[in-house]
Amino acid sequence: MVRKRVSRKSAVSKRKSKKHLGDSFEAQALQELQLLGWSILGTQYHTPYGEIDIIAQKTGCIWFVEVKGSSSVHISYERVSKIKQIRIQRSIEHWLMDNDVEYDEMEIVVCFRTRDGLDWIANAFDGTDDD
């Protein structure tokens, strides 16, 4: 059996690199939302259940945005696992309890950063814990 020695520094550097890449995808999505007239209510909102990448509002609609990067042009909301979907839903509930915001409509949106730019999937999943 051959073992590959991985230094702790290398693993930490990879995590920081992924975080930096994710942050740049989120910044790009944030910029596009602002250009489209969305008001940003929050970014990287941390809860005990997870994080909401972007919270935006426009004309009575609130978007809770999960940003994903992809090296492929073939994208799918299915890249957000069921466990992640549940965490997002619980994080949204937490945010709604902490914030007194009026809205008519709420959507969970997945924004994919691909080679060709940004793709947005509104109502990417229904936000329920049921299978």
C-alpha positions in Angstrom: 0.0 0.0 0.0 1.3 3.4 -1.0 0.5 6.3 1.1 0.6 9.9 -0.1 1.6 12.4 2.5 -0.4 15.5 2.4 0.8 18.4 4.4 -1.7 20.3 6.5 -0.6 23.6 4.8 -1.6 22.2 1.4 -5.1 21.2 2.6 -5.6 24.6 4.2 -4.4 26.4 1.0 -6.9 24.4 -1.1 -9.8 25.3 1.2 -8.8 29.0 1.1 -8.5 28.8 -2.7 -12.0 27.3 -3.0 -13.4 29.9 -0.6 -11.8 32.7 -2.6 -13.3 31.2 -5.8 -16.7 30.9 -4.3 -16.5 34.5 -3.0 -15.7 35.7 -6.5 -18.7 33.8 -8.0 -20.9 35.4 -5.3 -19.5 38.8 -6.1 -20.3 38.4 -9.7 -23.9 37.3 -9.0 -24.3 40.2 -6.6 -23.1 42.6 -9.2 -25.6 41.3 -11.8 -28.5 41.4 -9.4 -27.7 45.0 -8.6 -27.5 45.9 -12.3 -30.9 44.4 -12.7 -32.4 46.6 -10.0 -32.5 44.2 -7.1 -31.9 45.6 -3.6 -29.5 43.5 -1.6 -30.8 42.6 1.9 -27.9 40.5 2.9 -24.9 38.4 1.8 -23.3 35.3 3.4 -26.0 35.2 6.1 -24.9 32.7 8.7 -27.3 30.6 10.7 -27.0 27.5 12.9 -28.1 25.5 9.8 -25.9 27.0 7.2 -25.4 30.0 5.0 -27.6 31.9 2.6 -25.3 33.3 -0.1 -27.4 36.3 -1.2 -30.8 37.7 -0.1 -32.3 40.2 -2.6 -35.6 42.0 -3.0 -37.4 43.6 -5.9 -41.0 44.7 -6.2 -42.3 42.6 -3.4 -40.3 39.4 -4.3 -37.5 38.1 -2.2 -34.9 35.9 -3.7 -32.7 33.6 -1.5 -29.8 32.8 -3.8 -27.4 29.8 -3.6 -24.4 30.5 -5.8 -22.6 27.5 -7.4 -19.6 27.4 -9.7 -19.3 24.9 -12.6 -16.7 24.1 -15.2 -19.5 22.7 -17.3 -22.2 24.4 -19.4 -24.5 21.7 -18.4 -26.1 22.8 -15.1 -28.9 21.5 -12.9 -30.5 22.5 -9.7 -29.8 18.8 -8.8 -26.3 19.9 -8.0 -27.7 21.2 -4.7 -28.1 18.1 -2.6 -31.3 17.4 -0.7 -29.3 18.0 2.6 -28.2 21.4 1.3 -31.8 22.2 0.3 -33.0 21.4 3.8 -30.2 23.6 5.3 -31.1 26.4 3.0 -34.8 26.2 3.9 -34.1 26.2 7.6 -31.7 29.1 7.1 -34.4 31.0 5.3 -36.9 30.4 8.1 -34.2 31.7 10.6 -33.7 34.8 8.4 -37.4 35.5 8.2 -37.8 35.2 12.0 -34.9 37.7 12.5 -36.0 40.2 9.8 -39.3 42.1 9.5 -39.6 42.4 5.8 -42.8 42.6 3.8 -43.0 40.5 0.6 -45.6 39.1 -1.7 -43.5 36.3 -3.1 -40.4 34.3 -2.1 -38.2 32.2 -4.4 -35.3 30.0 -3.8 -32.9 30.6 -6.6 -29.7 28.8 -7.7 -27.2 30.8 -9.6 -24.6 28.8 -11.6 -21.4 30.4 -12.7 -20.4 28.5 -15.9 -17.8 29.1 -18.6 -20.5 31.1 -20.5 -21.5 33.4 -17.6 -24.3 33.2 -15.0 -27.4 31.1 -15.3 -30.3 31.6 -12.8 -32.8 28.9 -11.9 -35.7 30.4 -10.0 -37.8 28.1 -7.9 -34.9 25.6 -8.1 -36.5 23.5 -5.4 -39.6 23.9 -3.4 -38.0 24.5 0.0 -39.8 21.8 1.9 -38.4 19.0 4.0 -40.6 16.4 2.3 -39.2 13.9 -0.3 
